[in-house]
Amino acid sequence: MSANLEKVRRELERYDHPLFTFDARDAGENVEVLIEFRAAEPAVHTYVYVLHPREMEHTQFSWSFQRQLYDCLHDYVVEMFTRNPQRRD
Protein backbone atom coordinates (compact mmCIF):
# COMPACT_ATOMS: atom_id res chain seq x y z
CA MET A 1 0.00 0.00 0.00
CA SER A 2 1.43 3.37 -1.03
CA ALA A 3 1.84 6.33 1.30
CA ASN A 4 -0.64 8.29 -0.83
CA LEU A 5 -3.23 5.52 -0.53
CA GLU A 6 -2.81 5.54 3.25
CA LYS A 7 -3.22 9.33 3.26
CA VAL A 8 -6.42 9.18 1.22
CA ARG A 9 -7.88 6.37 3.34
CA ARG A 10 -7.15 8.35 6.52
CA GLU A 11 -8.96 11.30 4.98
CA LEU A 12 -11.92 9.11 3.97
CA GLU A 13 -12.23 7.86 7.56
CA ARG A 14 -13.35 11.37 8.46
CA TYR A 15 -16.50 10.94 6.36
CA ASP A 16 -19.60 8.84 6.98
CA HIS A 17 -22.81 8.96 4.97
CA PRO A 18 -26.03 6.94 5.34
CA LEU A 19 -26.35 6.37 1.58
CA PHE A 20 -22.75 5.94 0.38
CA THR A 21 -19.57 4.12 1.32
CA PHE A 22 -16.08 5.33 0.46
CA ASP A 23 -12.85 3.50 -0.28
CA ALA A 24 -9.63 4.00 -2.22
CA ARG A 25 -7.14 1.88 -4.12
CA ASP A 26 -3.75 2.32 -5.73
CA ALA A 27 -3.75 3.00 -9.47
CA GLY A 28 -0.11 3.25 -10.44
CA GLU A 29 1.21 6.51 -8.99
CA ASN A 30 -2.38 7.75 -8.62
CA VAL A 31 -5.09 6.80 -6.16
CA GLU A 32 -8.65 6.00 -7.21
CA VAL A 33 -11.45 7.02 -4.85
CA LEU A 34 -14.49 4.74 -4.95
CA ILE A 35 -17.99 5.84 -3.99
CA GLU A 36 -20.63 3.12 -3.72
CA PHE A 37 -24.34 3.20 -3.02
CA ARG A 38 -24.95 1.34 0.26
CA ALA A 39 -28.25 -0.28 -0.70
CA ALA A 40 -28.09 -3.54 -2.63
CA GLU A 41 -31.15 -2.59 -4.67
CA PRO A 42 -31.41 -0.94 -7.01
CA ALA A 43 -28.04 -1.94 -8.40
CA VAL A 44 -26.01 1.19 -9.10
CA HIS A 45 -22.52 1.49 -10.59
CA THR A 46 -19.53 2.42 -8.45
CA TYR A 47 -18.35 5.98 -8.98
CA VAL A 48 -14.56 6.20 -9.36
CA TYR A 49 -12.39 9.28 -9.59
CA VAL A 50 -8.62 9.67 -9.74
CA LEU A 51 -6.37 11.68 -7.45
CA HIS A 52 -2.95 12.58 -8.82
CA PRO A 53 0.17 12.83 -6.65
CA ARG A 54 0.29 16.63 -6.96
CA GLU A 55 -3.23 16.84 -5.46
CA MET A 56 -2.37 14.59 -2.52
CA GLU A 57 0.89 16.44 -1.84
CA HIS A 58 -0.73 19.89 -1.82
CA THR A 59 -0.71 21.69 1.54
CA GLN A 60 -4.47 22.26 1.28
CA PHE A 61 -5.23 18.60 0.49
CA SER A 62 -7.95 18.19 3.14
CA TRP A 63 -9.91 21.16 1.83
CA SER A 64 -9.51 20.36 -1.84
CA PHE A 65 -10.32 16.70 -1.16
CA GLN A 66 -13.58 17.67 0.55
CA ARG A 67 -14.59 19.93 -2.34
CA GLN A 68 -13.78 17.23 -4.88
CA LEU A 69 -15.59 14.53 -2.89
CA TYR A 70 -18.72 16.70 -2.62
CA ASP A 71 -18.59 17.55 -6.33
CA CYS A 72 -18.27 13.84 -7.19
CA LEU A 73 -21.14 12.93 -4.87
CA HIS A 74 -23.30 15.45 -6.70
CA ASP A 75 -22.28 14.00 -10.08
CA TYR A 76 -22.91 10.46 -8.85
CA VAL A 77 -26.42 11.29 -7.65
CA VAL A 78 -27.20 12.90 -11.01
CA GLU A 79 -25.87 9.81 -12.82
CA MET A 80 -28.29 7.68 -10.77
CA PHE A 81 -31.34 9.08 -12.56
CA THR A 82 -33.11 6.26 -14.38
CA ARG A 83 -35.10 8.76 -16.43
CA ASN A 84 -34.87 12.48 -17.10
CA PRO A 85 -35.95 14.83 -19.92
CA GLN A 86 -32.49 14.85 -21.52
CA ARG A 87 -32.10 11.07 -21.66
CA ARG A 88 -32.75 9.45 -25.02
CA ASP A 89 -33.83 5.82 -24.84
Residue, then its C-alpha position, 0 to 999 in steps of 0.5 A: m500500500s502506497a503512502n498516498l493511498e494511506k493518506v487518502r484512506r485516513e482522509l476518507e475515515r473522516y466521512d460517513h454517509p447513510l447512503f454511500t460508502f467510500d474506499a480507495r485503491d492504488a492505481g499506479e502513482n495515482v489513487e482512485v477514490l471509490i464511492e458506492f451506493r450502500a443499498a443492494e437494490p437498485a443496483v447502481h454502478t460504483y463511482v470512481y475518480v482519480l487523485h494525482p500525486r500533486e493533489m495529494e501532496h498539496t498543503q491544502f489537500s484536506w480542503s480540496f479533497q472535501r470539495q472534490l468529494y462533494d462535487c463527485l457525490h453530486d455528479y454520482v447522484v445525477e448519474m443515478f437518474t433512471r429517467n430524465p428529460q435529456r435522456r434518449d432511450 
